[in-house]
Amino acid sequence: MPSETIFSKGVIEHIGEDGSTVKNHYVGLKLILKRLDQIDAVGHRVVHGAEKFKQPVLIDENVIKGISKCSSIAPLHNPANLSGIKACAKLLTGIKQVAVFDTAFHQSIPDYAYIYGLPYEYYQKLGIRKYGFHGTSHQYVAHEAAKVLKKHLGELKLITCHLGNGCSITAIDKGKSVDTSMGFTPLEGLVMGTRCGDVDPALIPHIMRKRKLDPKAMEKMLNKDSGLKGISGISNDMRVLEDREKAGSGRAKLARNIFAYRIRKYIGSYITVMGGLDALVFTAGIGENQASIRDRVTKGLFTFLKKKPKILVIPTNEELMIARQTYALIKEN
């Protein structure tokens, strides 16, 4: 930084899983540090910052406590994020660390878009509201779209579609998130790889009674056994479903049609929210690589608009966005 030159990149997977030699994040970081030196700062992706963290922050004890407090609403993510932070604190003594929050970009959403139709005290006392996720990705591709269009981001109305195993869509008006499809958790919104997305909430107690499921089993079904996997009965991998649809599978075709239809619905509603659209951006694994899904989403979609928006495919780079925000914050401090 600031030249954004990559010296090294890599990934460690299966941390803490049975059979893995990497028992925890501390062991993983030690492996990384054998290949790296001259570290000036560390940027961390932290999934949930609730309303407390609206922008990247230098990590101290108060920030760690705040991230830990948010773990109750992101139990699969924030504890792992904290493990990485604590490992760095032990192994990189004195090196500044920055937390970049997935939810921060969506803190510009207005209250009438993030408040649910529940008793207001649930928001006041329990923090129940739409938070949104994939913020770093949506923010990155919005900036890149402005470069492609050769316009200032503050002049543009964009809809960014982050489509991977997890999926979300964001309406970005003049550089600010004004609505997004994920909600209090990443379960709301689009049909995803294994997540159901929007469903009638009355279905949940109905299914629990019929199937005699406890809350944990119900949560697993909604998060792990639904979406493309649940509809198709085949896979959550869009590449597999594309091949199976071509081979004549009706369920694979149905899953792909539902996936595209839900995206079209959100795009249409966000055009209405913003009063227009300059560009539709596709990103992430499915968004970048599945031309057949992009075609299914966009075919005939803009016939009612006098001015047709641009359709862009922009590879996301959350790591670079985290590096940029870390560098900017370290420079200020």
N, C-alpha and C positions, 0 to 999 in steps of 0.2 A: 504494500500500500504506500502511496496512492496510485501506483502504476497498475495495480491489480494483476500482478504477475503471480502465477501459481508455481510454488516451489515443490510441493508434494501434495498428494491427495490419496485417500484410502478410506476403508471402512472396516470396522470390527463388528461382527454379527454374533448372535447366539450368546450374548453375555449372560452368565448365570444359569444357562440352560443345562440340562442333564447331558453329560458327555463333553461339555465345553471345557477347554483348558483356561478360558478367561472367566474366572469366577465372579468378578465384579468390575465396576468401572475403574477402580484403583489399579487393578492388574492390567486392564486394557490401556489405561493412560501410560503406564510404565512401558508397555510395548511400543506405543507411539513415540515416546520420548527417546527411544533408542535410535529413531530415524530423524529426529528434529532437534535443532538447537536454536539459540538466539530468539527465543519467544518473548515478544514484547507485550502481548495481550491475548486473552482468550475470549472468544464470543460464544455464547451458549444460546441455543434455541430452547426457550421455555414455553410450553404449550399454553398454560393458563395463567393469566395475570389478573383475572376478574376486573373490577373497576379500580383496583389499587394501582396498577401499573399501566399507564397510558402511553409510555414511550420507553426506549431502552434505558437501562439504569446500570450504574456501577454497583457491583455486588458487594454488600457488606452484611453484617449479622442481621440487621433489620430487614434487608431484602430477602435473605434466606428464610427468615421467619414468615415473611409475607408469602413467599412461594410455597412454603410448607402449609400455610393456612389454606391456600388454594387447592391443595392436594385432595381435599374432600370432594371437590367437583371435577377433578381430573386425576382419579386414582391410578390410572394406567400410565400416565405420562409424567406428572410433576415429580413424583418420588424418584423416577429414573433420572430426570433432569437434575435434581438435587444431588444425586449420587455423583454425577459428572462434575458438578461444581465443587463438591467437597473433596473429590479426588484431586482436582486441580489445586485447591487450596493447600493440600498436604504436599504435593509433589512440585509445585511451582510457587514456592513461598515468595511473597512480595510482588508477584505478577498480577496486574490488574485484570479483573474479569468483568465482563458485561453480559447482562441478560437481555435478550431480544425476545419479546413475547408475541406468540401467534395471535393473541387476541387484541394487541395494542392498536393495530391499523383500523380495527372496526369500532374503536371508541368514539369515532365521529358520527356513528349512526344516531339519528334523532330518537328521542324517547318514545314517540308514537310508533316507531318501527321495532324497538327492542323490548317493550313491555308486553307481556302476555296477558290474555284475558282472564286472569286469575285475581283473587283478592289482592289488593295493592300491598297489603302488609307482607305478603310472601316475597315481594321484591325488596321492601324496606328491611325486613328482619332476616331473610334467608338469602338475599342476593339473587333471586330467581329472575332471570331475564335472558334475552338473546345476547350472546357474546361473540359468536362467530370464530372461525379458525382459518388456517392457511393464510393468515394475514401477510406474512413475509413474502409468500409466493405471489399473492394478488398485487401487493405493492410493487414488487420487482417487475412483473410483466407489464403493469400499467406504465411505469417509467420507460421501459423498453418500447412499448407501443407508441408513446409520444415521440421517441427518437425516430421510429420507422415512419410515422406520419408527418415528421418534421413540424410539429406543433408543440406549443407549451402545454404541459399536462393540465394546467389550470384552465385551459380552453376546451377541454375534451369531456365528452360523455362516453364512458367505456363500460362494457360488461366483460368481466374476465371469468373464464371457466377453467377451474383447476380440476381436471378429471383424471383420477388415478384409482387405486383401490378405495381410497377415500375421495369424496368429490364435494366441491362447493362452488357456488357462483356468487360473484359480488358485483353490485352496481357501484361504479366509481364516477362521481360527478365532480369535475374540477379538482381531481386529485384526491378526493376524500371518499371513503367508503360511506355510502348512504343506506345500504341494505345488503344482507348476505344470507345465504340459504341455511348454513349451519346455525345452531341455536345455543341453548344453555350447555349442551354437549355436542360432540360431532355427529350425533345420531340423526338430528333433524335435517330435512331438506331433500336432496336428491336420492334416488335409488343408487346404492354404491356396491362395491364388491361383495361385502357380507352384511352391510347395514341396510335397514329397511327404508330409512328416510321418513317422509311424512306419512303418518297413518292416523286414522281416527283413534283418539286416546281411549275411547270406551272399549276398543278392541282388547286392550291390555288386561283389564280385570276379567273380561269375558273369556279370553283364551286361558288365563290362569285358572279360572274355575273349571272350564271344560277339560283342560289337560292336566289339572292338579299340579300346576307349577308354582314353586316358591319364587320370590322376587329375584333371587340370584339366577335361577334357571331361565326366567323370563328375560332378564337383561342379556343373558348369553344368547338366547334365541334372536333377539332383536339386533344384536351387535355382530354376532359371529355366524349365524345360520340363515340369514335373510338376504335381501338384495339380489344381485345377479346369481349368486350361489343357490339361494333358496328358491327363486323363481324357476331357474333352469333345471335344477336338480343335477347339474353337471359340474360347474366350476364357477369361481369368481374371476377367472382370468378371461378378459375380453378377447384375447387372441384365440383361446380354445373355443370360445362361444362363436366367434366368427367362422372358424373352420367347421364347427358342428352345424351351424346354420346353413352353410354352403352344401353340407352333406345331407340336408333335409330335415334337421331337427326342428320341430315346431316349438318346443320349449326354449331352445336357444334363441330362435327368432323372436319369440315373445319377450324374453328377458332384454334383448337388445332394443326392441321397439319401446318397451316401457322406459328403459334407461334414456333413450333419445327424447321420448315424449315429455318426460318430467323436466328435462333441460329446456325444451322449447317453451313449456309453460312458464318457467322462471324467467327466461329471456323476455318473453312477451310482457310479463308483469313489470320487469325492471325498466323496459323501454317506457312504459306508461309512467312509472315513478319518476323517471328523469326527464320525461317530455322529449325524448329523442335518443339517438344513438349515433356516435361517430365510428366506433369500431367494436367488433366482437372478437375477443381474444381467446384462443384455445391453448392450454398448457398442460403439463404433467403427462404421465405415461400414456393414457388413452387419448387425451386431447392432442398430444403431439404426434402420435403414431397411428391412430385409427382414422384414416381418411373416410372410411365407410360410415363411421359414426358421425363425423363432422358433416358429411353430406346428408345424412338422415336428419340431423338437427336443423340444418340451414335450408333445406329444400323448400322453397315457397314461403319461407319465414318472413321475408321483408316485403312482400307484395303490397302491403298497405302503406308502406312508407314512400314518400315522394323521392327522398334522397336515400339511396341504398348505402348502408354502412360498409366499411371495409371489414373483411374477415381475415384475421391474422393468426398464424401459428408461431408462438414464441416459446422456446424452451425455458423452463423456469430455472432459477439458480438461487435457491434460498441461502446457500452457503456464502455466495458473494454478497447478497443483501445483508446478511449478518456481519460479514467482514466490513462492509462499508459503514454500517451503523456503529460497530465497535470502534473503528478507526476514528470516526467523527466525534464520538463521545470521549475517547481517550485524548484526542487533540485539545478538547475543551477543558480537560482536567489535568 
